[in-house]
Amino acid sequence: MWNFKLDRIWCNLLYRGEVEVERDKKTKLITGMKLTQDDAEEKEFLDSQISKWKKTAKKLIDAEGLVVNKKEFNQANRNHYKSLMIKDIWLRKFMNKLDLYLQEIEFDPSKAIYGGR
């Protein structure tokens, strides 16, 4: 669920980016579409890591739903979580580049008369 929410945030951030449309030279029909954002490559890498660790953990569960190798299963789950966390942080940095994230303010009490900033 976490990964799905991060993907929805990613989609909302791409409204400024261009979409490259590929067309057949003869028929002019659309044959493909892709993002031209440089950051799309980074997202694809992060998604592949998340998928890899999720699949690894699932492979360590047998048909009855029991964990085959608890140590490897726990490690795969930790790596899956870490991959999701890195994607979350990466998205926040992306939002910051677009000036869409939190504004950092240093509070100075001596300037309280002028609005506190």
Distance bins in CASP14 RR format, pairs under 12 A and 6 or more apart:
PFRMAT RR
TARGET T0000
AUTHOR 0000-0000-0000
RMODE 2
METHOD distances of the structure
MODEL  1
1 7 0 0 0 0 0 1 0 0 0 0 0
1 8 0 0 0 0 0 1 0 0 0 0 0
1 84 0 0 0 0 0 1 0 0 0 0 0
2 8 0 0 0 0 0 1 0 0 0 0 0
2 9 0 0 0 0 0 1 0 0 0 0 0
2 50 0 0 0 0 1 0 0 0 0 0 0
2 54 0 0 0 0 0 1 0 0 0 0 0
2 80 0 0 0 0 1 0 0 0 0 0 0
2 81 0 0 0 0 1 0 0 0 0 0 0
2 83 0 0 0 0 0 1 0 0 0 0 0
2 84 1 0 1 0 0 0 0 0 0 0 0
2 85 0 0 0 0 1 0 0 0 0 0 0
2 87 0 0 0 0 1 0 0 0 0 0 0
2 88 1 0 0 1 0 0 0 0 0 0 0
2 91 0 0 0 0 0 1 0 0 0 0 0
3 9 0 0 0 0 0 1 0 0 0 0 0
3 10 0 0 0 0 0 1 0 0 0 0 0
3 43 0 0 0 0 0 1 0 0 0 0 0
3 46 0 0 0 0 1 0 0 0 0 0 0
3 47 1 0 0 1 0 0 0 0 0 0 0
3 48 0 0 0 0 0 1 0 0 0 0 0
3 49 0 0 0 0 0 1 0 0 0 0 0
3 50 1 0 1 0 0 0 0 0 0 0 0
3 51 0 0 0 0 1 0 0 0 0 0 0
3 53 0 0 0 0 0 1 0 0 0 0 0
3 54 0 0 0 0 1 0 0 0 0 0 0
3 80 0 0 0 0 1 0 0 0 0 0 0
3 81 0 0 0 0 0 1 0 0 0 0 0
3 83 0 0 0 0 1 0 0 0 0 0 0
3 84 1 0 0 1 0 0 0 0 0 0 0
3 85 0 0 0 0 0 1 0 0 0 0 0
3 86 0 0 0 0 0 1 0 0 0 0 0
3 87 1 0 0 1 0 0 0 0 0 0 0
3 88 0 0 0 0 1 0 0 0 0 0 0
3 91 0 0 0 0 0 1 0 0 0 0 0
4 10 0 0 0 0 0 1 0 0 0 0 0
4 11 0 0 0 0 0 1 0 0 0 0 0
4 47 0 0 0 0 0 1 0 0 0 0 0
4 50 0 0 0 0 0 1 0 0 0 0 0
4 84 0 0 0 0 0 1 0 0 0 0 0
4 87 0 0 0 0 0 1 0 0 0 0 0
5 11 0 0 0 0 0 1 0 0 0 0 0
5 12 0 0 0 0 0 1 0 0 0 0 0
5 84 0 0 0 0 0 1 0 0 0 0 0
5 87 0 0 0 0 0 1 0 0 0 0 0
5 88 0 0 0 0 1 0 0 0 0 0 0
5 91 0 0 0 0 0 1 0 0 0 0 0
6 12 0 0 0 0 0 1 0 0 0 0 0
6 13 0 0 0 0 0 1 0 0 0 0 0
6 43 0 0 0 0 1 0 0 0 0 0 0
6 46 0 0 0 0 1 0 0 0 0 0 0
6 47 0 0 0 0 1 0 0 0 0 0 0
6 50 0 0 0 0 1 0 0 0 0 0 0
6 83 0 0 0 0 0 1 0 0 0 0 0
6 84 1 0 0 1 0 0 0 0 0 0 0
6 85 0 0 0 0 0 1 0 0 0 0 0
6 86 0 0 0 0 0 1 0 0 0 0 0
6 87 1 0 1 0 0 0 0 0 0 0 0
6 88 1 0 0 1 0 0 0 0 0 0 0
6 89 0 0 0 0 0 1 0 0 0 0 0
6 90 0 0 0 0 1 0 0 0 0 0 0
6 91 1 0 1 0 0 0 0 0 0 0 0
6 92 0 0 0 0 0 1 0 0 0 0 0
6 94 0 0 0 0 0 1 0 0 0 0 0
6 95 0 0 0 0 0 1 0 0 0 0 0
7 13 0 0 0 0 0 1 0 0 0 0 0
7 14 0 0 0 0 0 1 0 0 0 0 0
7 43 0 0 0 0 1 0 0 0 0 0 0
7 44 0 0 0 0 0 1 0 0 0 0 0
7 46 0 0 0 0 0 1 0 0 0 0 0
7 47 0 0 0 0 1 0 0 0 0 0 0
7 50 0 0 0 0 0 1 0 0 0 0 0
7 84 0 0 0 0 0 1 0 0 0 0 0
7 87 0 0 0 0 1 0 0 0 0 0 0
7 88 0 0 0 0 0 1 0 0 0 0 0
7 91 0 0 0 0 1 0 0 0 0 0 0
8 14 0 0 0 0 0 1 0 0 0 0 0
8 91 0 0 0 0 0 1 0 0 0 0 0
9 15 0 0 0 0 0 1 0 0 0 0 0
9 43 0 0 0 0 0 1 0 0 0 0 0
9 87 0 0 0 0 1 0 0 0 0 0 0
9 88 0 0 0 0 1 0 0 0 0 0 0
9 90 0 0 0 0 0 1 0 0 0 0 0
9 91 1 0 1 0 0 0 0 0 0 0 0
9 92 0 0 0 0 1 0 0 0 0 0 0
9 94 0 0 0 0 1 0 0 0 0 0 0
9 95 1 0 0 1 0 0 0 0 0 0 0
9 98 0 0 0 0 0 1 0 0 0 0 0
9 100 0 0 0 0 0 1 0 0 0 0 0
9 101 0 0 0 0 0 1 0 0 0 0 0
10 17 0 0 0 0 0 1 0 0 0 0 0
10 35 0 0 0 0 0 1 0 0 0 0 0
10 37 0 0 0 0 1 0 0 0 0 0 0
10 39 0 0 0 0 1 0 0 0 0 0 0
10 40 0 0 0 0 1 0 0 0 0 0 0
10 42 0 0 0 0 0 1 0 0 0 0 0
10 43 1 0 0 1 0 0 0 0 0 0 0
10 44 0 0 0 0 0 1 0 0 0 0 0
10 46 0 0 0 0 1 0 0 0 0 0 0
10 47 0 0 0 0 1 0 0 0 0 0 0
10 87 0 0 0 0 1 0 0 0 0 0 0
10 88 0 0 0 0 0 1 0 0 0 0 0
10 90 0 0 0 0 1 0 0 0 0 0 0
10 91 1 0 0 1 0 0 0 0 0 0 0
10 92 0 0 0 0 0 1 0 0 0 0 0
10 94 1 0 0 1 0 0 0 0 0 0 0
10 95 0 0 0 0 1 0 0 0 0 0 0
10 98 0 0 0 0 0 1 0 0 0 0 0
11 17 0 0 0 0 0 1 0 0 0 0 0
11 19 0 0 0 0 0 1 0 0 0 0 0
11 35 0 0 0 0 0 1 0 0 0 0 0
11 37 0 0 0 0 0 1 0 0 0 0 0
11 40 0 0 0 0 0 1 0 0 0 0 0
11 43 0 0 0 0 0 1 0 0 0 0 0
11 91 0 0 0 0 0 1 0 0 0 0 0
12 91 0 0 0 0 0 1 0 0 0 0 0
12 94 0 0 0 0 0 1 0 0 0 0 0
12 95 0 0 0 0 1 0 0 0 0 0 0
12 98 0 0 0 0 0 1 0 0 0 0 0
12 100 0 0 0 0 1 0 0 0 0 0 0
13 35 0 0 0 0 0 1 0 0 0 0 0
13 37 0 0 0 0 1 0 0 0 0 0 0
13 39 0 0 0 0 1 0 0 0 0 0 0
13 40 0 0 0 0 0 1 0 0 0 0 0
13 43 0 0 0 0 0 1 0 0 0 0 0
13 90 0 0 0 0 0 1 0 0 0 0 0
13 91 1 0 0 1 0 0 0 0 0 0 0
13 92 0 0 0 0 0 1 0 0 0 0 0
13 93 0 0 0 0 0 1 0 0 0 0 0
13 94 1 0 0 1 0 0 0 0 0 0 0
13 95 1 0 0 1 0 0 0 0 0 0 0
13 96 0 0 0 0 0 1 0 0 0 0 0
13 97 0 0 0 0 1 0 0 0 0 0 0
13 98 1 0 0 1 0 0 0 0 0 0 0
13 99 0 0 0 0 0 1 0 0 0 0 0
13 100 1 0 0 1 0 0 0 0 0 0 0
13 101 0 0 0 0 0 1 0 0 0 0 0
14 34 0 0 0 0 0 1 0 0 0 0 0
14 35 1 0 0 1 0 0 0 0 0 0 0
14 36 0 0 0 0 0 1 0 0 0 0 0
14 37 1 0 0 1 0 0 0 0 0 0 0
14 38 0 0 0 0 0 1 0 0 0 0 0
14 39 0 0 0 0 1 0 0 0 0 0 0
14 40 0 0 0 0 1 0 0 0 0 0 0
14 43 0 0 0 0 1 0 0 0 0 0 0
14 91 0 0 0 0 0 1 0 0 0 0 0
14 94 0 0 0 0 1 0 0 0 0 0 0
14 95 0 0 0 0 0 1 0 0 0 0 0
14 98 0 0 0 0 0 1 0 0 0 0 0
14 100 0 0 0 0 0 1 0 0 0 0 0
15 35 0 0 0 0 0 1 0 0 0 0 0
15 37 0 0 0 0 0 1 0 0 0 0 0
15 98 0 0 0 0 0 1 0 0 0 0 0
15 100 0 0 0 0 0 1 0 0 0 0 0
16 35 0 0 0 0 0 1 0 0 0 0 0
16 36 0 0 0 0 0 1 0 0 0 0 0
16 37 0 0 0 0 1 0 0 0 0 0 0
16 39 0 0 0 0 0 1 0 0 0 0 0
16 94 0 0 0 0 0 1 0 0 0 0 0
16 97 0 0 0 0 0 1 0 0 0 0 0
16 98 1 0 0 1 0 0 0 0 0 0 0
16 99 0 0 0 0 0 1 0 0 0 0 0
16 100 0 0 0 0 0 1 0 0 0 0 0
17 34 0 0 0 0 0 1 0 0 0 0 0
17 35 1 0 0 1 0 0 0 0 0 0 0
17 36 1 0 0 1 0 0 0 0 0 0 0
17 37 1 0 1 0 0 0 0 0 0 0 0
17 38 0 0 0 0 0 1 0 0 0 0 0
17 39 0 0 0 0 1 0 0 0 0 0 0
17 40 0 0 0 0 1 0 0 0 0 0 0
17 98 0 0 0 0 0 1 0 0 0 0 0
18 33 0 0 0 0 0 1 0 0 0 0 0
18 34 0 0 0 0 0 1 0 0 0 0 0
18 35 1 0 0 1 0 0 0 0 0 0 0
18 36 1 0 1 0 0 0 0 0 0 0 0
18 37 1 0 0 1 0 0 0 0 0 0 0
18 38 0 0 0 0 0 1 0 0 0 0 0
18 40 0 0 0 0 0 1 0 0 0 0 0
19 30 0 0 0 0 0 1 0 0 0 0 0
19 32 0 0 0 0 1 0 0 0 0 0 0
19 33 1 0 1 0 0 0 0 0 0 0 0
19 34 1 0 0 1 0 0 0 0 0 0 0
19 35 1 0 0 1 0 0 0 0 0 0 0
19 36 1 0 0 1 0 0 0 0 0 0 0
19 37 0 0 0 0 1 0 0 0 0 0 0
19 40 0 0 0 0 0 1 0 0 0 0 0
20 30 0 0 0 0 0 1 0 0 0 0 0
20 31 0 0 0 0 0 1 0 0 0 0 0
20 32 0 0 0 0 1 0 0 0 0 0 0
20 33 1 0 0 1 0 0 0 0 0 0 0
20 34 1 0 1 0 0 0 0 0 0 0 0
20 35 1 0 0 1 0 0 0 0 0 0 0
20 36 1 0 1 0 0 0 0 0 0 0 0
20 37 0 0 0 0 1 0 0 0 0 0 0
20 40 0 0 0 0 0 1 0 0 0 0 0
21 28 0 0 0 0 0 1 0 0 0 0 0
21 29 0 0 0 0 0 1 0 0 0 0 0
21 30 1 0 1 0 0 0 0 0 0 0 0
21 31 0 0 0 0 1 0 0 0 0 0 0
21 32 1 0 0 1 0 0 0 0 0 0 0
21 33 1 0 1 0 0 0 0 0 0 0 0
21 34 0 0 0 0 1 0 0 0 0 0 0
21 35 0 0 0 0 0 1 0 0 0 0 0
21 36 0 0 0 0 0 1 0 0 0 0 0
22 28 0 0 0 0 0 1 0 0 0 0 0
22 29 0 0 0 0 0 1 0 0 0 0 0
22 30 1 0 0 1 0 0 0 0 0 0 0
22 31 1 0 1 0 0 0 0 0 0 0 0
22 32 1 0 1 0 0 0 0 0 0 0 0
22 33 1 0 0 1 0 0 0 0 0 0 0
22 34 1 0 0 1 0 0 0 0 0 0 0
22 36 0 0 0 0 0 1 0 0 0 0 0
23 29 1 0 0 1 0 0 0 0 0 0 0
23 30 1 0 1 0 0 0 0 0 0 0 0
23 31 1 0 0 1 0 0 0 0 0 0 0
23 32 0 0 0 0 1 0 0 0 0 0 0
23 33 0 0 0 0 0 1 0 0 0 0 0
24 30 0 0 0 0 1 0 0 0 0 0 0
24 31 1 0 1 0 0 0 0 0 0 0 0
24 32 0 0 0 0 1 0 0 0 0 0 0
25 31 0 0 0 0 1 0 0 0 0 0 0
33 40 0 0 0 0 0 1 0 0 0 0 0
34 40 1 0 0 1 0 0 0 0 0 0 0
34 41 0 0 0 0 0 1 0 0 0 0 0
34 44 0 0 0 0 0 1 0 0 0 0 0
35 41 0 0 0 0 1 0 0 0 0 0 0
35 42 0 0 0 0 0 1 0 0 0 0 0
35 43 0 0 0 0 1 0 0 0 0 0 0
35 44 0 0 0 0 1 0 0 0 0 0 0
37 43 0 0 0 0 1 0 0 0 0 0 0
37 44 0 0 0 0 0 1 0 0 0 0 0
37 94 0 0 0 0 1 0 0 0 0 0 0
37 97 0 0 0 0 0 1 0 0 0 0 0
37 98 0 0 0 0 0 1 0 0 0 0 0
38 44 0 0 0 0 0 1 0 0 0 0 0
38 94 0 0 0 0 0 1 0 0 0 0 0
38 97 0 0 0 0 0 1 0 0 0 0 0
39 45 0 0 0 0 0 1 0 0 0 0 0
39 46 0 0 0 0 0 1 0 0 0 0 0
39 87 0 0 0 0 0 1 0 0 0 0 0
39 90 0 0 0 0 1 0 0 0 0 0 0
39 91 0 0 0 0 1 0 0 0 0 0 0
39 93 0 0 0 0 1 0 0 0 0 0 0
39 94 1 0 0 1 0 0 0 0 0 0 0
39 95 0 0 0 0 0 1 0 0 0 0 0
39 97 0 0 0 0 1 0 0 0 0 0 0
39 98 0 0 0 0 0 1 0 0 0 0 0
40 46 0 0 0 0 0 1 0 0 0 0 0
40 47 0 0 0 0 0 1 0 0 0 0 0
40 94 0 0 0 0 0 1 0 0 0 0 0
41 47 0 0 0 0 0 1 0 0 0 0 0
41 48 0 0 0 0 0 1 0 0 0 0 0
42 48 0 0 0 0 0 1 0 0 0 0 0
42 49 0 0 0 0 0 1 0 0 0 0 0
42 86 0 0 0 0 0 1 0 0 0 0 0
42 87 0 0 0 0 1 0 0 0 0 0 0
42 89 0 0 0 0 0 1 0 0 0 0 0
42 90 1 0 0 1 0 0 0 0 0 0 0
42 91 0 0 0 0 0 1 0 0 0 0 0
42 93 0 0 0 0 0 1 0 0 0 0 0
42 94 0 0 0 0 1 0 0 0 0 0 0
43 49 0 0 0 0 0 1 0 0 0 0 0
43 50 0 0 0 0 0 1 0 0 0 0 0
43 86 0 0 0 0 0 1 0 0 0 0 0
43 87 1 0 0 1 0 0 0 0 0 0 0
43 90 1 0 0 1 0 0 0 0 0 0 0
43 91 0 0 0 0 1 0 0 0 0 0 0
43 94 0 0 0 0 1 0 0 0 0 0 0
44 50 0 0 0 0 0 1 0 0 0 0 0
44 51 0 0 0 0 0 1 0 0 0 0 0
44 87 0 0 0 0 0 1 0 0 0 0 0
44 90 0 0 0 0 0 1 0 0 0 0 0
45 51 0 0 0 0 0 1 0 0 0 0 0
45 52 0 0 0 0 0 1 0 0 0 0 0
45 83 0 0 0 0 0 1 0 0 0 0 0
45 86 0 0 0 0 0 1 0 0 0 0 0
45 87 0 0 0 0 1 0 0 0 0 0 0
45 90 0 0 0 0 1 0 0 0 0 0 0
46 52 0 0 0 0 0 1 0 0 0 0 0
46 53 0 0 0 0 0 1 0 0 0 0 0
46 80 0 0 0 0 0 1 0 0 0 0 0
46 82 0 0 0 0 0 1 0 0 0 0 0
46 83 1 0 0 1 0 0 0 0 0 0 0
46 84 0 0 0 0 1 0 0 0 0 0 0
46 85 0 0 0 0 0 1 0 0 0 0 0
46 86 1 0 0 1 0 0 0 0 0 0 0
46 87 1 0 1 0 0 0 0 0 0 0 0
46 88 0 0 0 0 1 0 0 0 0 0 0
46 89 0 0 0 0 0 1 0 0 0 0 0
46 90 1 0 0 1 0 0 0 0 0 0 0
46 91 0 0 0 0 1 0 0 0 0 0 0
46 94 0 0 0 0 0 1 0 0 0 0 0
47 53 0 0 0 0 0 1 0 0 0 0 0
47 54 0 0 0 0 0 1 0 0 0 0 0
47 83 0 0 0 0 1 0 0 0 0 0 0
47 84 0 0 0 0 0 1 0 0 0 0 0
47 86 0 0 0 0 0 1 0 0 0 0 0
47 87 1 0 0 1 0 0 0 0 0 0 0
47 90 0 0 0 0 0 1 0 0 0 0 0
47 91 0 0 0 0 0 1 0 0 0 0 0
48 54 0 0 0 0 0 1 0 0 0 0 0
48 55 0 0 0 0 0 1 0 0 0 0 0
48 83 0 0 0 0 1 0 0 0 0 0 0
48 87 0 0 0 0 0 1 0 0 0 0 0
49 55 0 0 0 0 0 1 0 0 0 0 0
49 56 0 0 0 0 0 1 0 0 0 0 0
49 76 0 0 0 0 0 1 0 0 0 0 0
49 79 0 0 0 0 1 0 0 0 0 0 0
49 80 0 0 0 0 1 0 0 0 0 0 0
49 81 0 0 0 0 0 1 0 0 0 0 0
49 82 0 0 0 0 1 0 0 0 0 0 0
49 83 1 0 1 0 0 0 0 0 0 0 0
49 84 0 0 0 0 1 0 0 0 0 0 0
49 85 0 0 0 0 0 1 0 0 0 0 0
49 86 1 0 0 1 0 0 0 0 0 0 0
49 87 0 0 0 0 1 0 0 0 0 0 0
49 90 0 0 0 0 0 1 0 0 0 0 0
50 56 0 0 0 0 0 1 0 0 0 0 0
50 57 0 0 0 0 0 1 0 0 0 0 0
50 76 0 0 0 0 0 1 0 0 0 0 0
50 79 0 0 0 0 1 0 0 0 0 0 0
50 80 1 0 0 1 0 0 0 0 0 0 0
50 81 0 0 0 0 1 0 0 0 0 0 0
50 82 0 0 0 0 1 0 0 0 0 0 0
50 83 1 0 1 0 0 0 0 0 0 0 0
50 84 1 0 1 0 0 0 0 0 0 0 0
50 85 0 0 0 0 0 1 0 0 0 0 0
50 86 0 0 0 0 1 0 0 0 0 0 0
50 87 1 0 0 1 0 0 0 0 0 0 0
50 88 0 0 0 0 0 1 0 0 0 0 0
50 90 0 0 0 0 0 1 0 0 0 0 0
51 57 0 0 0 0 0 1 0 0 0 0 0
51 58 0 0 0 0 0 1 0 0 0 0 0
51 76 0 0 0 0 0 1 0 0 0 0 0
51 79 0 0 0 0 0 1 0 0 0 0 0
51 80 0 0 0 0 1 0 0 0 0 0 0
51 83 0 0 0 0 1 0 0 0 0 0 0
51 84 0 0 0 0 0 1 0 0 0 0 0
51 87 0 0 0 0 0 1 0 0 0 0 0
52 58 0 0 0 0 0 1 0 0 0 0 0
52 59 0 0 0 0 0 1 0 0 0 0 0
52 76 0 0 0 0 1 0 0 0 0 0 0
52 79 0 0 0 0 1 0 0 0 0 0 0
52 80 0 0 0 0 1 0 0 0 0 0 0
52 82 0 0 0 0 0 1 0 0 0 0 0
52 83 0 0 0 0 1 0 0 0 0 0 0
53 59 0 0 0 0 0 1 0 0 0 0 0
53 60 0 0 0 0 0 1 0 0 0 0 0
53 72 0 0 0 0 0 1 0 0 0 0 0
53 73 0 0 0 0 0 1 0 0 0 0 0
53 74 0 0 0 0 0 1 0 0 0 0 0
53 75 0 0 0 0 1 0 0 0 0 0 0
53 76 1 0 1 0 0 0 0 0 0 0 0
53 77 1 0 0 1 0 0 0 0 0 0 0
53 78 0 0 0 0 1 0 0 0 0 0 0
53 79 1 0 1 0 0 0 0 0 0 0 0
53 80 1 1 0 0 0 0 0 0 0 0 0
53 81 0 0 0 0 1 0 0 0 0 0 0
53 82 0 0 0 0 1 0 0 0 0 0 0
53 83 1 0 1 0 0 0 0 0 0 0 0
53 84 0 0 0 0 1 0 0 0 0 0 0
53 85 0 0 0 0 0 1 0 0 0 0 0
53 86 0 0 0 0 0 1 0 0 0 0 0
53 87 0 0 0 0 0 1 0 0 0 0 0
54 60 0 0 0 0 0 1 0 0 0 0 0
54 61 0 0 0 0 0 1 0 0 0 0 0
54 73 0 0 0 0 0 1 0 0 0 0 0
54 76 0 0 0 0 1 0 0 0 0 0 0
54 77 0 0 0 0 1 0 0 0 0 0 0
54 79 0 0 0 0 1 0 0 0 0 0 0
54 80 1 0 1 0 0 0 0 0 0 0 0
54 81 0 0 0 0 0 1 0 0 0 0 0
54 83 0 0 0 0 1 0 0 0 0 0 0
54 84 0 0 0 0 1 0 0 0 0 0 0
55 61 0 0 0 0 0 1 0 0 0 0 0
55 76 0 0 0 0 1 0 0 0 0 0 0
55 79 0 0 0 0 0 1 0 0 0 0 0
55 80 0 0 0 0 1 0 0 0 0 0 0
55 83 0 0 0 0 0 1 0 0 0 0 0
56 68 0 0 0 0 0 1 0 0 0 0 0
56 69 0 0 0 0 0 1 0 0 0 0 0
56 72 1 0 0 1 0 0 0 0 0 0 0
56 73 0 0 0 0 1 0 0 0 0 0 0
56 74 0 0 0 0 0 1 0 0 0 0 0
56 75 0 0 0 0 1 0 0 0 0 0 0
56 76 1 0 1 0 0 0 0 0 0 0 0
56 77 0 0 0 0 1 0 0 0 0 0 0
56 78 0 0 0 0 0 1 0 0 0 0 0
56 79 1 0 0 1 0 0 0 0 0 0 0
56 80 1 0 0 1 0 0 0 0 0 0 0
56 83 0 0 0 0 0 1 0 0 0 0 0
57 67 0 0 0 0 1 0 0 0 0 0 0
57 68 0 0 0 0 0 1 0 0 0 0 0
57 69 0 0 0 0 0 1 0 0 0 0 0
57 70 0 0 0 0 0 1 0 0 0 0 0
57 72 0 0 0 0 1 0 0 0 0 0 0
57 73 1 0 1 0 0 0 0 0 0 0 0
57 74 0 0 0 0 1 0 0 0 0 0 0
57 75 0 0 0 0 1 0 0 0 0 0 0
57 76 1 1 0 0 0 0 0 0 0 0 0
57 77 1 0 1 0 0 0 0 0 0 0 0
57 78 0 0 0 0 1 0 0 0 0 0 0
57 79 0 0 0 0 1 0 0 0 0 0 0
57 80 1 0 0 1 0 0 0 0 0 0 0
57 81 0 0 0 0 0 1 0 0 0 0 0
57 83 0 0 0 0 0 1 0 0 0 0 0
58 65 0 0 0 0 0 1 0 0 0 0 0
58 67 0 0 0 0 0 1 0 0 0 0 0
58 68 0 0 0 0 0 1 0 0 0 0 0
58 72 0 0 0 0 0 1 0 0 0 0 0
58 73 0 0 0 0 1 0 0 0 0 0 0
58 76 0 0 0 0 1 0 0 0 0 0 0
58 77 0 0 0 0 0 1 0 0 0 0 0
58 80 0 0 0 0 0 1 0 0 0 0 0
59 67 0 0 0 0 0 1 0 0 0 0 0
59 68 0 0 0 0 1 0 0 0 0 0 0
59 69 0 0 0 0 1 0 0 0 0 0 0
59 72 0 0 0 0 1 0 0 0 0 0 0
59 73 0 0 0 0 1 0 0 0 0 0 0
59 76 0 0 0 0 1 0 0 0 0 0 0
60 66 0 0 0 0 1 0 0 0 0 0 0
60 67 1 0 1 0 0 0 0 0 0 0 0
60 68 1 0 1 0 0 0 0 0 0 0 0
60 69 1 0 1 0 0 0 0 0 0 0 0
60 70 0 0 0 0 1 0 0 0 0 0 0
60 71 0 0 0 0 1 0 0 0 0 0 0
60 72 1 0 1 0 0 0 0 0 0 0 0
60 73 1 0 1 0 0 0 0 0 0 0 0
60 74 0 0 0 0 1 0 0 0 0 0 0
60 75 0 0 0 0 1 0 0 0 0 0 0
60 76 1 0 0 1 0 0 0 0 0 0 0
60 77 0 0 0 0 1 0 0 0 0 0 0
60 80 0 0 0 0 0 1 0 0 0 0 0
61 67 1 0 1 0 0 0 0 0 0 0 0
61 68 1 0 0 1 0 0 0 0 0 0 0
61 69 0 0 0 0 1 0 0 0 0 0 0
61 70 0 0 0 0 0 1 0 0 0 0 0
61 72 0 0 0 0 0 1 0 0 0 0 0
61 73 1 0 0 1 0 0 0 0 0 0 0
61 76 0 0 0 0 0 1 0 0 0 0 0
61 77 0 0 0 0 0 1 0 0 0 0 0
62 68 1 0 1 0 0 0 0 0 0 0 0
62 69 0 0 0 0 0 1 0 0 0 0 0
62 73 0 0 0 0 0 1 0 0 0 0 0
65 73 0 0 0 0 0 1 0 0 0 0 0
66 73 0 0 0 0 0 1 0 0 0 0 0
67 73 1 0 1 0 0 0 0 0 0 0 0
67 74 0 0 0 0 1 0 0 0 0 0 0
67 75 0 0 0 0 0 1 0 0 0 0 0
67 76 0 0 0 0 0 1 0 0 0 0 0
67 77 0 0 0 0 0 1 0 0 0 0 0
68 76 0 0 0 0 0 1 0 0 0 0 0
69 75 0 0 0 0 1 0 0 0 0 0 0
69 76 0 0 0 0 1 0 0 0 0 0 0
70 76 0 0 0 0 0 1 0 0 0 0 0
70 77 0 0 0 0 0 1 0 0 0 0 0
71 77 0 0 0 0 0 1 0 0 0 0 0
71 78 0 0 0 0 0 1 0 0 0 0 0
72 78 0 0 0 0 0 1 0 0 0 0 0
72 79 0 0 0 0 0 1 0 0 0 0 0
73 79 0 0 0 0 0 1 0 0 0 0 0
73 80 0 0 0 0 0 1 0 0 0 0 0
74 80 0 0 0 0 0 1 0 0 0 0 0
74 81 0 0 0 0 0 1 0 0 0 0 0
75 81 0 0 0 0 0 1 0 0 0 0 0
75 82 0 0 0 0 0 1 0 0 0 0 0
76 82 0 0 0 0 0 1 0 0 0 0 0
76 83 0 0 0 0 0 1 0 0 0 0 0
77 83 0 0 0 0 0 1 0 0 0 0 0
77 84 0 0 0 0 0 1 0 0 0 0 0
78 84 0 0 0 0 0 1 0 0 0 0 0
78 85 0 0 0 0 0 1 0 0 0 0 0
79 85 0 0 0 0 0 1 0 0 0 0 0
79 86 0 0 0 0 0 1 0 0 0 0 0
80 86 0 0 0 0 0 1 0 0 0 0 0
80 87 0 0 0 0 0 1 0 0 0 0 0
81 87 0 0 0 0 0 1 0 0 0 0 0
81 88 0 0 0 0 0 1 0 0 0 0 0
82 88 0 0 0 0 0 1 0 0 0 0 0
82 89 0 0 0 0 0 1 0 0 0 0 0
83 89 0 0 0 0 0 1 0 0 0 0 0
83 90 0 0 0 0 0 1 0 0 0 0 0
84 90 0 0 0 0 0 1 0 0 0 0 0
84 91 0 0 0 0 0 1 0 0 0 0 0
85 91 0 0 0 0 0 1 0 0 0 0 0
85 92 0 0 0 0 0 1 0 0 0 0 0
86 92 0 0 0 0 0 1 0 0 0 0 0
86 93 0 0 0 0 0 1 0 0 0 0 0
87 93 0 0 0 0 0 1 0 0 0 0 0
87 94 0 0 0 0 0 1 0 0 0 0 0
88 94 0 0 0 0 0 1 0 0 0 0 0
88 95 0 0 0 0 0 1 0 0 0 0 0
89 95 0 0 0 0 0 1 0 0 0 0 0
89 96 0 0 0 0 0 1 0 0 0 0 0
89 101 0 0 0 0 0 1 0 0 0 0 0
90 96 0 0 0 0 0 1 0 0 0 0 0
90 97 0 0 0 0 0 1 0 0 0 0 0
91 97 0 0 0 0 0 1 0 0 0 0 0
91 98 0 0 0 0 0 1 0 0 0 0 0
91 100 0 0 0 0 0 1 0 0 0 0 0
91 101 0 0 0 0 1 0 0 0 0 0 0
92 98 0 0 0 0 0 1 0 0 0 0 0
92 100 0 0 0 0 1 0 0 0 0 0 0
92 101 1 0 1 0 0 0 0 0 0 0 0
92 102 0 0 0 0 1 0 0 0 0 0 0
93 100 0 0 0 0 0 1 0 0 0 0 0
93 101 0 0 0 0 1 0 0 0 0 0 0
93 102 0 0 0 0 0 1 0 0 0 0 0
94 100 0 0 0 0 1 0 0 0 0 0 0
94 101 0 0 0 0 1 0 0 0 0 0 0
95 101 1 0 1 0 0 0 0 0 0 0 0
95 102 0 0 0 0 1 0 0 0 0 0 0
95 103 0 0 0 0 0 1 0 0 0 0 0
96 102 1 0 0 1 0 0 0 0 0 0 0
96 103 0 0 0 0 1 0 0 0 0 0 0
96 104 0 0 0 0 1 0 0 0 0 0 0
103 117 0 0 0 0 0 1 0 0 0 0 0
104 117 0 0 0 0 0 1 0 0 0 0 0
105 111 0 0 0 0 0 1 0 0 0 0 0
105 115 0 0 0 0 0 1 0 0 0 0 0
105 116 0 0 0 0 1 0 0 0 0 0 0
105 117 1 0 1 0 0 0 0 0 0 0 0
106 116 0 0 0 0 1 0 0 0 0 0 0
106 117 1 0 0 1 0 0 0 0 0 0 0
107 115 0 0 0 0 1 0 0 0 0 0 0
107 116 1 0 0 1 0 0 0 0 0 0 0
107 117 1 0 0 1 0 0 0 0 0 0 0
108 114 0 0 0 0 1 0 0 0 0 0 0
108 115 0 0 0 0 1 0 0 0 0 0 0
108 116 1 0 0 1 0 0 0 0 0 0 0
108 117 1 0 0 1 0 0 0 0 0 0 0
109 115 0 0 0 0 0 1 0 0 0 0 0
109 116 1 0 0 1 0 0 0 0 0 0 0
109 117 0 0 0 0 0 1 0 0 0 0 0
110 116 0 0 0 0 1 0 0 0 0 0 0
110 117 0 0 0 0 0 1 0 0 0 0 0
111 117 1 0 0 1 0 0 0 0 0 0 0
END
